Amino acid sequence: MGSDLALQLMGEMLWTAVLVSAPMLLGTLLIGLFISIFQVVTQIQEMSLAFVPKLITAVITLVVFGPWMLRRMIQFSTSVISNIPQYF
């Protein structure tokens, strides 16, 4: 019974981590892809051209999706903490 519970908690934790990190990873991935294509087409190989837009995208993503990410993490934490007596 204990290992089933541990596996269930681990699965919930990993799923929460995937959901919370997905908006930022997808946003920076898409911007990085577009910037890379732009650099190949124009043959501009400036490092700051790739770094700055990804940084701006990450900040914008945190501002837009930050409250949702925080709510999701709080829900998971509250669920784990409130169920502690059931784990023993």
Contacts in CASP RR format, 6 or more apart in sequence:
PFRMAT RR
TARGET T0000
AUTHOR 0000-0000-0000
METHOD contacts of the structure
MODEL  1
MGSDLALQLMGEMLWTAVLVSAPMLLGTLLIGLFISIFQVVTQIQEMSLA
FVPKLITAVITLVVFGPWMLRRMIQFSTSVISNIPQYF
5 87 0 8 1.000
9 80 0 8 1.000
12 76 0 8 1.000
12 79 0 8 1.000
13 76 0 8 1.000
16 72 0 8 1.000
16 73 0 8 1.000
16 76 0 8 1.000
19 72 0 8 1.000
20 69 0 8 1.000
20 72 0 8 1.000
20 73 0 8 1.000
23 61 0 8 1.000
23 64 0 8 1.000
23 65 0 8 1.000
23 69 0 8 1.000
24 58 0 8 1.000
24 61 0 8 1.000
24 62 0 8 1.000
24 65 0 8 1.000
27 57 0 8 1.000
27 61 0 8 1.000
28 54 0 8 1.000
28 57 0 8 1.000
28 58 0 8 1.000
28 61 0 8 1.000
31 53 0 8 1.000
31 54 0 8 1.000
31 57 0 8 1.000
32 50 0 8 1.000
32 53 0 8 1.000
32 54 0 8 1.000
35 49 0 8 1.000
35 50 0 8 1.000
35 53 0 8 1.000
35 54 0 8 1.000
36 50 0 8 1.000
38 44 0 8 1.000
38 49 0 8 1.000
39 45 0 8 1.000
39 46 0 8 1.000
39 49 0 8 1.000
39 50 0 8 1.000
62 69 0 8 1.000
END
